Amino acid sequence: MNSPAADVVRLLTVKGETLAVAESLTGGLVAAEVTAVPGASRAFRGSVTAYATGLKHQLLGVDATLLAQHGAVNPQVAAQMAVGVRKALGADWGIATTGVAGPEGQDGQPVGTVFVAVDGPFGPGSGSAGGGKVEALRLNGDRAEIRMESVRSVLALLLKELAGEHTGNERAQDTEQNGGF
């Protein structure tokens, strides 16, 4: 059985497209999962682990006012991280994770609040402005479980976009999910 990361690498390779990853709460776990796949170098450009809030602005171009007003655990921050890493690393696709793994809440958000995002070539003339997808997750479990479920969720979101070949009907949508049983 293929892992989500193996499926991502296979689909990207077949399409001749590339991936860049921006991570906060996952601390490099998404990049590790992708690079564990043999042949990942054909599709994986690299990653930025912007754990500190300020680095999200400095390295990924996340709006400083947004960060100051809402903190790093925010759906728009996730979306801007995905756009920023895609641009910074010159990739076709950018994915991002931001959230609260615990043990304490952050930016007024409870433990288990996670936002994952994808930005990519969403059809003709879409560019990257507003073309991304963000999912809001409410995850249960300890710190390690929340981080691993965040990795699975962002890869699943990317897979859905890669496999879906957009019909043009879907727009950016937040979806509530419960995970990490």
OpenMM code with the backbone's topology and positions (N, CA, C; nanometers):
from openmm import Vec3, app, unit

residues = "MET ASN SER PRO ALA ALA ASP VAL VAL ARG LEU LEU THR VAL LYS GLY GLU THR LEU ALA VAL ALA GLU SER LEU THR GLY GLY LEU VAL ALA ALA GLU VAL THR ALA VAL PRO GLY ALA SER ARG ALA PHE ARG GLY SER VAL THR ALA TYR ALA THR GLY LEU LYS HIS GLN LEU LEU GLY VAL ASP ALA THR LEU LEU ALA GLN HIS GLY ALA VAL ASN PRO GLN VAL ALA ALA GLN MET ALA VAL GLY VAL ARG LYS ALA LEU GLY ALA ASP TRP GLY ILE ALA THR THR GLY VAL ALA GLY PRO GLU GLY GLN ASP GLY GLN PRO VAL GLY THR VAL PHE VAL ALA VAL ASP GLY PRO PHE GLY PRO GLY SER GLY SER ALA GLY GLY GLY LYS VAL GLU ALA LEU ARG LEU ASN GLY ASP ARG ALA GLU ILE ARG MET GLU SER VAL ARG SER VAL LEU ALA LEU LEU LEU LYS GLU LEU ALA GLY GLU HIS THR GLY ASN GLU ARG ALA GLN ASP THR GLU GLN ASN GLY GLY PHE".split()
positions = [
    Vec3(0.0840, -0.1186, 0.0000),
    Vec3(0.0000, 0.0000, 0.0000),
    Vec3(0.0885, 0.1249, 0.0000),
    Vec3(0.0577, 0.2166, -0.0874),
    Vec3(0.1355, 0.3403, -0.0961),
    Vec3(0.1002, 0.4357, 0.0164),
    Vec3(0.1998, 0.5073, 0.0627),
    Vec3(0.1754, 0.6128, 0.1614),
    Vec3(0.1274, 0.7364, 0.0865),
    Vec3(0.0601, 0.8290, 0.1573),
    Vec3(0.0214, 0.9542, 0.0919),
    Vec3(0.1426, 1.0261, 0.0313),
    Vec3(0.2560, 1.0234, 0.0998),
    Vec3(0.3755, 1.0900, 0.0477),
    Vec3(0.4219, 1.0240, -0.0820),
    Vec3(0.4167, 0.8908, -0.0871),
    Vec3(0.4565, 0.8201, -0.2096),
    Vec3(0.3616, 0.8546, -0.3244),
    Vec3(0.2328, 0.8644, -0.2943),
    Vec3(0.1352, 0.9015, -0.3969),
    Vec3(0.1601, 1.0437, -0.4469),
    Vec3(0.1931, 1.1346, -0.3541),
    Vec3(0.2237, 1.2736, -0.3912),
    Vec3(0.3441, 1.2774, -0.4850),
    Vec3(0.4519, 1.2097, -0.4485),
    Vec3(0.5732, 1.2091, -0.5303),
    Vec3(0.5444, 1.1486, -0.6672),
    Vec3(0.4685, 1.0390, -0.6705),
    Vec3(0.4357, 0.9732, -0.7980),
    Vec3(0.3556, 1.0673, -0.8878),
    Vec3(0.2508, 1.1292, -0.8332),
    Vec3(0.1677, 1.2185, -0.9143),
    Vec3(0.2453, 1.3401, -0.9635),
    Vec3(0.3252, 1.3990, -0.8759),
    Vec3(0.4050, 1.5148, -0.9169),
    Vec3(0.5034, 1.4764, -1.0272),
    Vec3(0.5667, 1.3608, -1.0122),
    Vec3(0.6654, 1.3153, -1.1102),
    Vec3(0.5998, 1.2919, -1.2457),
    Vec3(0.4835, 1.2271, -1.2452),
    Vec3(0.4101, 1.2004, -1.3694),
    Vec3(0.3732, 1.3318, -1.4380),
    Vec3(0.3342, 1.4323, -1.3605),
    Vec3(0.2933, 1.5612, -1.4158),
    Vec3(0.4128, 1.6510, -1.4498),
    Vec3(0.5315, 1.6127, -1.4015),
    Vec3(0.6486, 1.6973, -1.4224),
    Vec3(0.6424, 1.8245, -1.3388),
    Vec3(0.5785, 1.8156, -1.2224),
    Vec3(0.5626, 1.9322, -1.1345),
    Vec3(0.6422, 1.9145, -1.0060),
    Vec3(0.6591, 2.0274, -0.9357),
    Vec3(0.7423, 2.0277, -0.8158),
    Vec3(0.6660, 2.0783, -0.6943),
    Vec3(0.7209, 2.0476, -0.5770),
    Vec3(0.6592, 2.0795, -0.4483),
    Vec3(0.7579, 2.1497, -0.3568),
    Vec3(0.7067, 2.2503, -0.2841),
    Vec3(0.7808, 2.3140, -0.1748),
    Vec3(0.6910, 2.3115, -0.0522),
    Vec3(0.7519, 2.3014, 0.0651),
    Vec3(0.6783, 2.2854, 0.1904),
    Vec3(0.7162, 2.3950, 0.2887),
    Vec3(0.6141, 2.4559, 0.3521),
    Vec3(0.6347, 2.5510, 0.4616),
    Vec3(0.5743, 2.4899, 0.5865),
    Vec3(0.6545, 2.4790, 0.6911),
    Vec3(0.6070, 2.4133, 0.8120),
    Vec3(0.6275, 2.4998, 0.9347),
    Vec3(0.5310, 2.4914, 1.0249),
    Vec3(0.5460, 2.5519, 1.1559),
    Vec3(0.5354, 2.4406, 1.2599),
    Vec3(0.4143, 2.4067, 1.3045),
    Vec3(0.4015, 2.3090, 1.4137),
    Vec3(0.4597, 2.1729, 1.3792),
    Vec3(0.4669, 2.1376, 1.2514),
    Vec3(0.5186, 2.0059, 1.2133),
    Vec3(0.6716, 2.0013, 1.2104),
    Vec3(0.7372, 2.1146, 1.2165),
    Vec3(0.8810, 2.1209, 1.2382),
    Vec3(0.9683, 2.0398, 1.1439),
    Vec3(0.9257, 2.0212, 1.0201),
    Vec3(1.0066, 1.9457, 0.9244),
    Vec3(0.9561, 1.8049, 0.8984),
    Vec3(0.8503, 1.7635, 0.9691),
    Vec3(0.7983, 1.6276, 0.9518),
    Vec3(0.7390, 1.6045, 0.8128),
    Vec3(0.6770, 1.7073, 0.7536),
    Vec3(0.6203, 1.6912, 0.6189),
    Vec3(0.7341, 1.6681, 0.5194),
    Vec3(0.8372, 1.7502, 0.5282),
    Vec3(0.9526, 1.7343, 0.4388),
    Vec3(1.0178, 1.5977, 0.4591),
    Vec3(1.0281, 1.5523, 0.5836),
    Vec3(1.0883, 1.4216, 0.6122),
    Vec3(1.0054, 1.3092, 0.5506),
    Vec3(0.8741, 1.3212, 0.5599),
    Vec3(0.7842, 1.2205, 0.5036),
    Vec3(0.7997, 1.2137, 0.3515),
    Vec3(0.8055, 1.3297, 0.2878),
    Vec3(0.8185, 1.3339, 0.1414),
    Vec3(0.9547, 1.2818, 0.0975),
    Vec3(1.0603, 1.3250, 0.1662),
    Vec3(1.1950, 1.2847, 0.1232),
    Vec3(1.2279, 1.1405, 0.1598),
    Vec3(1.1448, 1.0759, 0.2395),
    Vec3(1.1644, 0.9335, 0.2684),
    Vec3(1.1264, 0.8473, 0.1478),
    Vec3(1.0539, 0.9064, 0.0536),
    Vec3(1.0091, 0.8334, -0.0661),
    Vec3(1.1237, 0.8274, -0.1678),
    Vec3(1.1606, 0.7071, -0.2142),
    Vec3(1.2632, 0.6969, -0.3175),
    Vec3(1.2207, 0.7760, -0.4419),
    Vec3(1.3130, 0.8536, -0.4970),
    Vec3(1.2828, 0.9329, -0.6155),
    Vec3(1.2214, 1.0685, -0.5856),
    Vec3(1.2113, 1.1044, -0.4576),
    Vec3(1.1506, 1.2323, -0.4192),
    Vec3(1.2231, 1.3513, -0.4817),
    Vec3(1.3512, 1.3355, -0.5101),
    Vec3(1.4289, 1.4481, -0.5643),
    Vec3(1.3791, 1.4924, -0.7019),
    Vec3(1.3042, 1.4075, -0.7690),
    Vec3(1.2485, 1.4470, -0.8991),
    Vec3(1.1381, 1.5512, -0.8840),
    Vec3(1.0751, 1.5578, -0.7658),
    Vec3(0.9604, 1.6464, -0.7483),
    Vec3(0.9746, 1.7448, -0.6324),
    Vec3(1.0571, 1.7130, -0.5338),
    Vec3(1.0637, 1.7947, -0.4127),
    Vec3(1.1724, 1.9013, -0.4237),
    Vec3(1.1323, 2.0299, -0.4147),
    Vec3(1.2269, 2.1407, -0.4242),
    Vec3(1.2959, 2.1681, -0.2911),
    Vec3(1.2192, 2.1666, -0.1826),
    Vec3(1.2759, 2.1970, -0.0528),
    Vec3(1.1690, 2.2434, 0.0433),
    Vec3(1.2153, 2.2864, 0.1614),
    Vec3(1.1191, 2.3287, 0.2629),
    Vec3(1.1753, 2.4414, 0.3472),
    Vec3(1.0834, 2.5135, 0.4103),
    Vec3(1.1186, 2.6171, 0.5067),
    Vec3(1.0435, 2.5838, 0.6350),
    Vec3(1.1181, 2.5628, 0.7434),
    Vec3(1.0554, 2.5430, 0.8731),
    Vec3(1.0606, 2.6777, 0.9439),
    Vec3(0.9494, 2.7500, 0.9365),
    Vec3(0.9395, 2.8838, 0.9970),
    Vec3(0.8636, 2.8690, 1.1283),
    Vec3(0.9334, 2.8186, 1.2285),
    Vec3(0.8710, 2.7906, 1.3579),
    Vec3(0.8411, 2.9205, 1.4321),
    Vec3(0.9352, 3.0129, 1.4292),
    Vec3(0.9152, 3.1432, 1.4939),
    Vec3(0.8226, 3.2288, 1.4077),
    Vec3(0.7306, 3.2973, 1.4734),
    Vec3(0.6313, 3.3779, 1.4016),
    Vec3(0.6969, 3.4789, 1.3076),
    Vec3(0.7997, 3.5474, 1.3524),
    Vec3(0.8666, 3.6481, 1.2699),
    Vec3(0.9222, 3.5923, 1.1401),
    Vec3(0.9656, 3.4670, 1.1419),
    Vec3(1.0214, 3.4054, 1.0211),
    Vec3(0.9146, 3.3819, 0.9149),
    Vec3(0.7903, 3.3664, 0.9592),
    Vec3(0.6822, 3.3495, 0.8617),
    Vec3(0.6724, 3.4735, 0.7735),
    Vec3(0.6968, 3.5903, 0.8313),
    Vec3(0.6981, 3.7146, 0.7544),
    Vec3(0.8293, 3.7285, 0.6765),
    Vec3(0.9418, 3.7108, 0.7460),
    Vec3(1.0726, 3.7356, 0.6841),
    Vec3(1.1042, 3.6398, 0.5697),
    Vec3(1.0742, 3.5129, 0.5857),
    Vec3(1.1125, 3.4129, 0.4856),
    Vec3(1.0017, 3.3778, 0.3871),
    Vec3(0.8761, 3.3892, 0.4326),
    Vec3(0.7647, 3.3419, 0.3504),
    Vec3(0.6725, 3.4532, 0.3031),
    Vec3(0.6994, 3.5769, 0.3488),
    Vec3(0.6195, 3.6896, 0.3019),
    Vec3(0.4798, 3.6983, 0.3607),
    Vec3(0.4547, 3.6295, 0.4733),
    Vec3(0.3244, 3.6408, 0.5381),
    Vec3(0.3085, 3.7841, 0.5881),
    Vec3(0.1923, 3.8411, 0.5661),
    Vec3(0.1636, 3.9797, 0.6029),
    Vec3(0.1893, 4.0036, 0.7520),
    Vec3(0.2764, 4.1014, 0.7824),
    Vec3(0.3150, 4.1303, 0.9206),
    Vec3(0.1962, 4.1794, 1.0033),
    Vec3(0.1073, 4.2563, 0.9432),
    Vec3(-0.0105, 4.3050, 1.0150),
    Vec3(-0.1028, 4.1896, 1.0522),
    Vec3(-0.1202, 4.0969, 0.9596),
    Vec3(-0.2009, 3.9778, 0.9866),
    Vec3(-0.1440, 3.9014, 1.1060),
    Vec3(-0.0119, 3.8818, 1.1056),
    Vec3(0.0528, 3.8105, 1.2160),
    Vec3(0.0367, 3.8857, 1.3473),
    Vec3(0.0521, 4.0189, 1.3435),
    Vec3(0.0416, 4.0996, 1.4657),
    Vec3(-0.1010, 4.0971, 1.5202),
    Vec3(-0.1991, 4.1017, 1.4327),
    Vec3(-0.3383, 4.1081, 1.4771),
    Vec3(-0.3970, 3.9727, 1.5139),
    Vec3(-0.3583, 3.8672, 1.4426),
    Vec3(-0.4237, 3.7383, 1.4619),
    Vec3(-0.3307, 3.6263, 1.5076),
    Vec3(-0.2002, 3.6513, 1.5086),
    Vec3(-0.1062, 3.5463, 1.5452),
    Vec3(-0.0833, 3.4508, 1.4291),
    Vec3(-0.0013, 3.3505, 1.4552),
    Vec3(0.0408, 3.2588, 1.3496),
    Vec3(-0.0597, 3.1473, 1.3233),
    Vec3(-0.1509, 3.1241, 1.4174),
    Vec3(-0.2467, 3.0145, 1.4036),
    Vec3(-0.3755, 3.0708, 1.3442),
    Vec3(-0.3765, 3.0776, 1.2108),
    Vec3(-0.4821, 3.1481, 1.1397),
    Vec3(-0.4900, 3.0916, 0.9980),
    Vec3(-0.6112, 3.0786, 0.9416),
    Vec3(-0.6211, 3.0216, 0.8065),
    Vec3(-0.5523, 3.1061, 0.6996),
    Vec3(-0.5586, 3.2384, 0.7122),
    Vec3(-0.4919, 3.3236, 0.6127),
    Vec3(-0.3401, 3.3094, 0.6218),
    Vec3(-0.2889, 3.2903, 0.7426),
    Vec3(-0.1443, 3.2692, 0.7598),
    Vec3(-0.1030, 3.1411, 0.6875),
    Vec3(-0.1808, 3.0343, 0.7061),
    Vec3(-0.1495, 2.9080, 0.6381),
    Vec3(-0.1489, 2.9275, 0.4867),
    Vec3(-0.2510, 2.9965, 0.4358),
    Vec3(-0.2606, 3.0195, 0.2911),
    Vec3(-0.1417, 3.1001, 0.2402),
    Vec3(-0.1047, 3.2057, 0.3139),
    Vec3(0.0084, 3.2895, 0.2716),
    Vec3(0.1414, 3.2151, 0.2830),
    Vec3(0.1535, 3.1246, 0.3796),
    Vec3(0.2749, 3.0428, 0.3901),
    Vec3(0.2897, 2.9546, 0.2662),
    Vec3(0.1783, 2.8945, 0.2215),
    Vec3(0.1825, 2.8067, 0.1035),
    Vec3(0.2199, 2.8861, -0.0217),
    Vec3(0.1618, 3.0050, -0.0365),
    Vec3(0.1952, 3.0918, -0.1491),
    Vec3(0.3425, 3.1326, -0.1407),
    Vec3(0.3850, 3.1733, -0.0217),
    Vec3(0.5210, 3.2234, -0.0018),
    Vec3(0.6283, 3.1201, -0.0302),
    Vec3(0.6073, 2.9967, 0.0173),
    Vec3(0.7097, 2.8942, -0.0047),
    Vec3(0.7117, 2.8523, -0.1511),
    Vec3(0.5963, 2.8532, -0.2141),
    Vec3(0.5902, 2.8205, -0.3568),
    Vec3(0.6725, 2.9199, -0.4377),
    Vec3(0.6558, 3.0488, -0.4053),
    Vec3(0.7316, 3.1532, -0.4752),
    Vec3(0.8793, 3.1477, -0.4392),
    Vec3(0.9087, 3.1385, -0.3097),
    Vec3(1.0479, 3.1441, -0.2632),
    Vec3(1.1322, 3.0307, -0.3199),
    Vec3(1.0734, 2.9130, -0.3334),
    Vec3(1.1504, 2.7972, -0.3779),
    Vec3(1.1236, 2.7608, -0.5238),
    Vec3(1.0410, 2.8407, -0.5908),
    Vec3(1.0178, 2.8196, -0.7333),
    Vec3(0.9519, 2.6876, -0.7658),
    Vec3(0.8473, 2.6535, -0.6922),
    Vec3(0.7792, 2.5260, -0.7119),
    Vec3(0.6415, 2.5463, -0.7752),
    Vec3(0.5905, 2.4406, -0.8351),
    Vec3(0.4551, 2.4438, -0.8906),
    Vec3(0.3511, 2.4432, -0.7789),
    Vec3(0.3800, 2.3709, -0.6732),
    Vec3(0.2879, 2.3549, -0.5603),
    Vec3(0.3564, 2.3957, -0.4306),
    Vec3(0.2796, 2.4594, -0.3421),
    Vec3(0.3273, 2.4902, -0.2076),
    Vec3(0.2252, 2.4398, -0.1083),
    Vec3(0.2728, 2.3762, -0.0011),
    Vec3(0.1827, 2.3345, 0.1061),
    Vec3(0.2363, 2.3889, 0.2374),
    Vec3(0.1461, 2.4069, 0.3347),
    Vec3(0.1866, 2.4677, 0.4610),
    Vec3(0.1078, 2.4115, 0.5779),
    Vec3(0.1728, 2.4132, 0.6947),
    Vec3(0.1081, 2.3744, 0.8210),
    Vec3(0.1344, 2.4820, 0.9250),
    Vec3(0.0302, 2.5182, 0.9996),
    Vec3(0.0462, 2.6045, 1.1160),
    Vec3(-0.0603, 2.5646, 1.2167),
    Vec3(-0.0271, 2.5710, 1.3440),
    Vec3(-0.1253, 2.5296, 1.4438),
    Vec3(-0.0648, 2.5174, 1.5814),
    Vec3(-0.1437, 2.4575, 1.6715),
    Vec3(-0.1055, 2.4431, 1.8117),
    Vec3(-0.0982, 2.2949, 1.8465),
    Vec3(0.0236, 2.2456, 1.8684),
    Vec3(0.0421, 2.1045, 1.9031),
    Vec3(0.0377, 2.0820, 2.0543),
    Vec3(0.0530, 2.1883, 2.1317),
    Vec3(0.0502, 2.1749, 2.2777),
    Vec3(0.1894, 2.1757, 2.3355),
    Vec3(0.1999, 2.1751, 2.4646),
    Vec3(0.0954, 2.1424, 2.5623),
    Vec3(-0.0002, 2.2583, 2.5947),
    Vec3(0.0356, 2.3811, 2.5621),
    Vec3(-0.0532, 2.4940, 2.5913),
    Vec3(-0.1051, 2.5546, 2.4624),
    Vec3(-0.2159, 2.6287, 2.4737),
    Vec3(-0.2706, 2.7007, 2.3603),
    Vec3(-0.1764, 2.8112, 2.3169),
    Vec3(-0.2052, 2.8703, 2.2015),
    Vec3(-0.1219, 2.9783, 2.1467),
    Vec3(-0.2114, 3.0744, 2.0698),
    Vec3(-0.1821, 3.2037, 2.0783),
    Vec3(-0.2566, 3.3058, 2.0037),
    Vec3(-0.4075, 3.2951, 2.0263),
    Vec3(-0.4452, 3.2572, 2.1488),
    Vec3(-0.5868, 3.2452, 2.1811),
    Vec3(-0.6536, 3.1215, 2.1234),
    Vec3(-0.5752, 3.0329, 2.0653),
    Vec3(-0.6297, 2.9111, 2.0040),
    Vec3(-0.5984, 2.7907, 2.0929),
    Vec3(-0.6943, 2.6998, 2.1079),
    Vec3(-0.6706, 2.5810, 2.1902),
    Vec3(-0.5791, 2.4793, 2.1218),
    Vec3(-0.5200, 2.3922, 2.2031),
    Vec3(-0.4390, 2.2825, 2.1517),
    Vec3(-0.5239, 2.2010, 2.0531),
    Vec3(-0.4635, 2.1649, 1.9414),
    Vec3(-0.5333, 2.0857, 1.8407),
    Vec3(-0.5914, 2.1687, 1.7276),
    Vec3(-0.5800, 2.3015, 1.7381),
    Vec3(-0.6245, 2.3890, 1.6285),
    Vec3(-0.5129, 2.3931, 1.5246),
    Vec3(-0.5432, 2.3489, 1.4036),
    Vec3(-0.4421, 2.3398, 1.2981),
    Vec3(-0.5036, 2.3882, 1.1668),
    Vec3(-0.4228, 2.4584, 1.0898),
    Vec3(-0.4622, 2.4980, 0.9550),
    Vec3(-0.3598, 2.4431, 0.8581),
    Vec3(-0.4073, 2.3741, 0.7545),
    Vec3(-0.3199, 2.3245, 0.6485),
    Vec3(-0.3653, 2.3894, 0.5188),
    Vec3(-0.2694, 2.4167, 0.4310),
    Vec3(-0.3015, 2.4896, 0.3080),
    Vec3(-0.2225, 2.4345, 0.1913),
    Vec3(-0.2807, 2.4545, 0.0722),
    Vec3(-0.2126, 2.4192, -0.0523),
    Vec3(-0.2322, 2.5343, -0.1503),
    Vec3(-0.1271, 2.5633, -0.2255),
    Vec3(-0.1336, 2.6623, -0.3324),
    Vec3(-0.0676, 2.5996, -0.4538),
    Vec3(-0.1280, 2.6199, -0.5694),
    Vec3(-0.0709, 2.5576, -0.6884),
    Vec3(-0.1313, 2.6120, -0.8150),
    Vec3(-0.0996, 2.5452, -0.9245),
    Vec3(-0.1494, 2.5882, -1.0554),
    Vec3(-0.2944, 2.5431, -1.0733),
    Vec3(-0.3870, 2.6250, -1.0241),
    Vec3(-0.5277, 2.5859, -1.0215),
    Vec3(-0.6013, 2.6192, -1.1491),
    Vec3(-0.5471, 2.5821, -1.2607),
    Vec3(-0.6200, 2.6047, -1.3850),
    Vec3(-0.5790, 2.7338, -1.4526),
    Vec3(-0.6347, 2.7584, -1.5707),
    Vec3(-0.5912, 2.8710, -1.6540),
    Vec3(-0.6131, 3.0061, -1.5879),
    Vec3(-0.5088, 3.0857, -1.5866),
    Vec3(-0.5186, 3.2241, -1.5414),
    Vec3(-0.5449, 3.2443, -1.3940),
    Vec3(-0.5351, 3.1373, -1.3130),
    Vec3(-0.5701, 3.1540, -1.1727),
    Vec3(-0.4603, 3.2229, -1.0937),
    Vec3(-0.3350, 3.2072, -1.1354),
    Vec3(-0.2252, 3.2636, -1.0572),
    Vec3(-0.2293, 3.2046, -0.9175),
    Vec3(-0.1754, 3.2751, -0.8203),
    Vec3(-0.1806, 3.2217, -0.6849),
    Vec3(-0.2685, 3.3064, -0.5950),
    Vec3(-0.3218, 3.4169, -0.6447),
    Vec3(-0.4025, 3.5048, -0.5599),
    Vec3(-0.5380, 3.4422, -0.5346),
    Vec3(-0.5601, 3.4003, -0.4121),
    Vec3(-0.6896, 3.3462, -0.3744),
    Vec3(-0.7188, 3.2095, -0.4319),
    Vec3(-0.6215, 3.1492, -0.4990),
    Vec3(-0.6473, 3.0187, -0.5588),
    Vec3(-0.6240, 2.9035, -0.4648),
    Vec3(-0.5696, 2.9314, -0.3466),
    Vec3(-0.5339, 2.8245, -0.2550),
    Vec3(-0.6516, 2.7653, -0.1821),
    Vec3(-0.6251, 2.6521, -0.1174),
    Vec3(-0.7250, 2.5846, -0.0369),
    Vec3(-0.6702, 2.5776, 0.1054),
    Vec3(-0.7575, 2.6003, 0.2020),
    Vec3(-0.7194, 2.5898, 0.3424),
    Vec3(-0.8191, 2.4988, 0.4120),
    Vec3(-0.7697, 2.4108, 0.4967),
    Vec3(-0.8573, 2.3297, 0.5808),
    Vec3(-0.8288, 2.3626, 0.7256),
    Vec3(-0.9369, 2.3814, 0.8015),
    Vec3(-0.9282, 2.4020, 0.9459),
    Vec3(-0.9502, 2.2669, 1.0124),
    Vec3(-0.8583, 2.2299, 1.1003),
    Vec3(-0.8673, 2.1011, 1.1683),
    Vec3(-0.8790, 2.1234, 1.3185),
    Vec3(-0.9542, 2.0377, 1.3838),
    Vec3(-0.9598, 2.0344, 1.5299),
    Vec3(-0.9171, 1.8934, 1.5673),
    Vec3(-0.7922, 1.8799, 1.6082),
    Vec3(-0.7340, 1.7482, 1.6311),
    Vec3(-0.7260, 1.7163, 1.7794),
    Vec3(-0.7460, 1.5898, 1.8103),
    Vec3(-0.7331, 1.5412, 1.9477),
    Vec3(-0.6048, 1.4612, 1.9592),
    Vec3(-0.5580, 1.4461, 2.0815),
    Vec3(-0.4396, 1.3641, 2.1040),
    Vec3(-0.3289, 1.4450, 2.1677),
    Vec3(-0.2153, 1.3781, 2.1870),
    Vec3(-0.1009, 1.4467, 2.2467),
    Vec3(-0.0244, 1.5206, 2.1371),
    Vec3(0.0813, 1.5858, 2.1776),
    Vec3(0.1599, 1.6681, 2.0855),
    Vec3(0.2049, 1.5901, 1.9610),
    Vec3(0.2593, 1.4711, 1.9821),
    Vec3(0.3090, 1.3906, 1.8700),
    Vec3(0.1954, 1.3498, 1.7764),
    Vec3(0.0809, 1.3114, 1.8342),
    Vec3(-0.0329, 1.2697, 1.7514),
    Vec3(-0.0867, 1.3864, 1.6680),
    Vec3(-0.0941, 1.5045, 1.7288),
    Vec3(-0.1427, 1.6230, 1.6582),
    Vec3(-0.0478, 1.6579, 1.5430),
    Vec3(0.0813, 1.6496, 1.5684),
    Vec3(0.1780, 1.6817, 1.4635),
    Vec3(0.1696, 1.5807, 1.3488),
    Vec3(0.1602, 1.4506, 1.3809),
    Vec3(0.1541, 1.3483, 1.2752),
    Vec3(0.0236, 1.3571, 1.1963),
    Vec3(-0.0876, 1.3869, 1.2645),
    Vec3(-0.2149, 1.4017, 1.1939),
    Vec3(-0.2114, 1.5253, 1.1032),
    Vec3(-0.1387, 1.6286, 1.1442),
    Vec3(-0.1225, 1.7478, 1.0603),
    Vec3(-0.0472, 1.7136, 0.9323),
    Vec3(0.0560, 1.6301, 0.9442),
    Vec3(0.1317, 1.5842, 0.8271),
    Vec3(0.0397, 1.5075, 0.7326),
    Vec3(-0.0348, 1.4117, 0.7881),
    Vec3(-0.1266, 1.3324, 0.7046),
    Vec3(-0.2295, 1.4230, 0.6371),
    Vec3(-0.2806, 1.5197, 0.7111),
    Vec3(-0.3866, 1.6066, 0.6585),
    Vec3(-0.3378, 1.6951, 0.5448),
    Vec3(-0.2183, 1.7535, 0.5583),
    Vec3(-0.1701, 1.8424, 0.4519),
    Vec3(-0.1363, 1.7619, 0.3264),
    Vec3(-0.0835, 1.6408, 0.3443),
    Vec3(-0.0547, 1.5563, 0.2277),
    Vec3(-0.1846, 1.5107, 0.1611),
    Vec3(-0.2865, 1.4814, 0.2417),
    Vec3(-0.4169, 1.4417, 0.1867),
    Vec3(-0.4800, 1.5570, 0.1098),
    Vec3(-0.4662, 1.6790, 0.1610),
    Vec3(-0.5199, 1.7966, 0.0930),
    Vec3(-0.4505, 1.8156, -0.0419),
    Vec3(-0.3184, 1.8019, -0.0435),
    Vec3(-0.2440, 1.8136, -0.1687),
    Vec3(-0.2847, 1.7022, -0.2660),
    Vec3(-0.2964, 1.5801, -0.2164),
    Vec3(-0.3354, 1.4675, -0.3021),
    Vec3(-0.4704, 1.4923, -0.3671),
    Vec3(-0.5635, 1.5450, -0.2885),
    Vec3(-0.6966, 1.5748, -0.3410),
    Vec3(-0.6863, 1.6734, -0.4571),
    Vec3(-0.6000, 1.7731, -0.4433),
    Vec3(-0.5832, 1.8730, -0.5496),
    Vec3(-0.5113, 1.8133, -0.6705),
    Vec3(-0.4092, 1.7336, -0.6460),
    Vec3(-0.3335, 1.6725, -0.7550),
    Vec3(-0.4188, 1.5741, -0.8341),
    Vec3(-0.4975, 1.4956, -0.7635),
    Vec3(-0.5774, 1.3913, -0.8275),
    Vec3(-0.7056, 1.4477, -0.8868),
    Vec3(-0.7506, 1.5612, -0.8312),
    Vec3(-0.8810, 1.6137, -0.8688),
    Vec3(-0.8860, 1.6832, -1.0021),
    Vec3(-0.7730, 1.7334, -1.0507),
    Vec3(-0.7728, 1.8106, -1.1751),
    Vec3(-0.8971, 1.8974, -1.1818),
    Vec3(-0.8878, 2.0099, -1.1266),
    Vec3(-0.9960, 2.1040, -1.0972),
    Vec3(-1.1000, 2.1211, -1.2062),
    Vec3(-1.2225, 2.1146, -1.1603),
    Vec3(-1.3346, 2.1359, -1.2517),
    Vec3(-1.3698, 2.2832, -1.2577),
    Vec3(-1.3126, 2.3620, -1.1679),
    Vec3(-1.3431, 2.5043, -1.1640),
    Vec3(-1.4592, 2.5350, -1.0710),
    Vec3(-1.5238, 2.4316, -1.0164),
    Vec3(-1.6380, 2.4542, -0.9278),
    Vec3(-1.5959, 2.4835, -0.7850),
    Vec3(-1.4816, 2.4310, -0.7467),
    Vec3(-1.4444, 2.4489, -0.6080),
    Vec3(-1.3683, 2.5788, -0.5877),
    Vec3(-1.4008, 2.6495, -0.4849),
    Vec3(-1.3283, 2.7704, -0.4451),
    Vec3(-1.2709, 2.7447, -0.3076),
    Vec3(-1.1895, 2.8364, -0.2613),
    Vec3(-1.1291, 2.8201, -0.1293),
    Vec3(-1.2396, 2.8001, -0.0262),
    Vec3(-1.2251, 2.6960, 0.0496),
    Vec3(-1.3282, 2.6617, 0.1455),
    Vec3(-1.2619, 2.6108, 0.2719),
    Vec3(-1.3153, 2.6504, 0.3853),
    Vec3(-1.2681, 2.5950, 0.5115),
    Vec3(-1.3601, 2.4794, 0.5457),
    Vec3(-1.2999, 2.3682, 0.5881),
    Vec3(-1.3812, 2.2560, 0.6292),
    Vec3(-1.3384, 2.2143, 0.7693),
    Vec3(-1.4358, 2.1870, 0.8508),
    Vec3(-1.4086, 2.1390, 0.9863),
    Vec3(-1.3891, 1.9886, 0.9785),
    Vec3(-1.2886, 1.9390, 1.0427),
    Vec3(-1.2692, 1.7940, 1.0488),
    Vec3(-1.2294, 1.7587, 1.1903),
    Vec3(-1.2709, 1.6401, 1.2307),
    Vec3(-1.2220, 1.5866, 1.3570),
    Vec3(-1.1315, 1.4721, 1.3228),
    Vec3(-1.0155, 1.4711, 1.3857),
    Vec3(-0.9211, 1.3658, 1.3565),
    Vec3(-0.8474, 1.3239, 1.4803),
    Vec3(-0.7505, 1.2416, 1.4642),
    Vec3(-0.6638, 1.1986, 1.5736),
    Vec3(-0.7362, 1.1220, 1.6810),
    Vec3(-0.8300, 1.0377, 1.6425),
    Vec3(-0.9135, 0.9645, 1.7386),
    Vec3(-0.8317, 0.9195, 1.8542),
] * unit.nanometer
topology = app.Topology()
chain = topology.addChain("A")
for resn in residues:
    res = topology.addResidue(resn, chain)
    for name in ("N", "CA", "C"):
        topology.addAtom(name, app.Element.getBySymbol(name[0]), res)
